[in-house]
C-alpha cells in the first residue's frame, strides 16, 4: 500500500524518484518489528542511495504535523531534494488478533468491548504527500512555524490509552488494547482549545477567514465534543462528518485526507483558507493551510 500510494504521489506531483531527498514514514503501528519500512521502500521506489530516511512509529492519530516539521527541518538544513512523506495505519491485524481470542463481547468488559469497537471503526489506509520549498504547482501552503502543538504532561497521561504486546494463557503474543475514551476525549478537547486560541491570537485575520475546519475523524460524538469545545460551528466542519461517514476513522491519515478532500470536493478554492484540528493519544496539533 505504501509503495503504491508513493508512486501515485510522485506521478501527480511531476517528481522522479531522484528528486526526493527525504523519505519520511509515519506509522500508527508497525506491520513488523524490524526492519523499518524505509529499508524496503528505498529500493522499491528507486530512490537515490544518499536519500535521508526517517521512521516515526507509534504516534497514533496525530502524526502528520511531525511529518511537516521534519520536512521543514530538511529544508532548513539546506539539503537537496523534496520530502516524500508517507503516512500509514494498518490495524486490522492488530485488532483482529484481539477479537479472535474473545469468547464473549460485553459492555461489562470494557477492554474487550473497546477492542471490538476499534476493530469495526478503524480503516486500513495510507496517504502520501510531496513537500517542497518550490511553491510552483503546489496545492496548498503551510507555514511550519504556525503549527501549534500541545501535549498532556500529567504523570498518569500514559494510562489513558496504550497497546501492549502481551502473552495469553497459551503463551501466544497478542495486542492488548487499554483505552479510556472519556478521559482521552476531555484531554484532547482542552489541548485543542489551547491550539485554537493560539491561532486565533497570532493570526486573527486568517482565523476569521477560515472556510473549513477539518477534525480528526475519531467518531461523531468525539468530533462533536472537541468541535464544540473549540467553538467551531458544525457548518464549517461538515466535510469532516461526510468523510467520516464514508471512510470511518482513518487515524493518522485523516488530516492529509481532509486537506485533499476539501480541494477535490471544492469546499475550498484557490485563495481560501482551511484549518486542521488533529488529536490522538500522543497530543494535539492545529494549523492553517492556504489553497494555492
JOJOZI-V327371 format. One record per residue. N is the residue number from 1. RES is the residue in one small letter. SS is DSSP state (2 for helix, 1 for strand, 0 for the rest). Layout:
n->(N N)
res->(RES RES)
ss->(SS SS)
//
This chain:
n->(1 2 3 4 5 6 7 8 9 10 11 12 13 14 15 16 17 18 19 20 21 22 23 24 25 26 27 28 29 30 31 32 33 34 35 36 37 38 39 40 41 42 43 44 45 46 47 48 49 50 51 52 53 54 55 56 57 58 59 60 61 62 63 64 65 66 67 68 69 70 71 72 73 74 75 76 77 78 79 80 81 82 83 84 85 86 87 88 89 90 91 92 93 94 95 96 97 98 99 100 101 102 103 104 105 106 107 108 109 110 111 112 113 114 115 116 117 118 119 120 121 122 123 124 125 126 127 128 129 130 131 132 133 134 135 136 137 138 139 140 141 142 143 144 145 146 147 148 149 150 151 152 153 154 155 156 157 158 159 160 161 162 163 164 165 166 167 168 169 170 171 172 173 174 175 176 177 178 179 180 181 182 183 184 185 186 187 188 189 190 191 192 193 194 195 196 197 198 199 200 201 202 203 204 205 206 207 208 209 210 211 212 213 214 215 216 217 218 219 220 221 222 223 224 225 226 227 228 229 230 231 232 233 234 235 236 237 238 239 240 241 242 243 244 245 246 247 248 249 250 251 252 253 254 255 256 257 258 259 260 261 262 263 264 265 266 267 268 269 270 271 272 273 274 275 276 277 278 279 280 281 282 283 284 285 286 287 288 289 290 291 292)
res->(x x x x x x x x x x x x x x x x x x x x x x x x x x x x x x x x x x x x x x x x x x x x x x x x x x x x x x x x x x x x x x x x x x x x x x x x x x x x x x x x x x x x x x x x x x x x x x x x x x x x x x x x x x x x x x x x x x x x x x x x x x x x x x x x x x x x x x x x x x x x x x x x x x x x x x x x x x x x x x x x x x x x x x x x x x x x x x x x x x x x x x x x x x x x x x x x x x x x x x x x x x x x x x x x x x x x x x x x x x x x x x x x x x x x x x x x x x x x x x x x x x x x x x x x x x x x x x x x x x x x x x x x x x x x x x x x x x x x x x x x x x x x x x x x x x x x)
ss->(0 2 2 2 2 2 2 2 2 2 2 2 2 0 0 0 2 2 2 1 1 1 1 1 1 1 1 0 0 0 0 0 0 0 0 0 2 2 2 2 2 2 2 2 2 0 0 0 0 0 0 1 1 1 1 1 1 0 0 0 0 0 0 2 2 2 2 2 2 2 2 2 2 2 2 2 0 0 0 0 0 1 1 1 1 1 1 1 1 0 0 2 2 2 2 2 2 2 2 2 0 0 0 0 0 0 0 0 0 2 2 2 2 2 2 2 2 2 2 2 2 1 0 0 1 1 1 1 1 1 1 0 0 0 0 0 0 0 0 1 1 0 0 2 2 2 0 1 1 1 0 0 0 0 0 0 2 2 2 2 1 1 1 1 1 1 1 0 0 0 0 0 1 1 1 1 1 1 1 0 2 2 2 2 2 2 2 2 2 2 2 2 2 2 2 2 2 2 2 2 2 2 0 2 2 2 2 2 0 1 1 1 1 1 1 0 0 0 0 2 2 2 2 2 2 2 2 2 2 2 0 0 0 2 2 2 2 2 2 2 2 2 2 2 2 2 2 0 1 0 2 2 2 2 2 2 2 2 2 2 2 2 2 2 0 0 0 0 0 0 0 0 1 1 1 1 1 1 1 1 0 0 1 1 1 1 1 1 1 1 1 0)
//
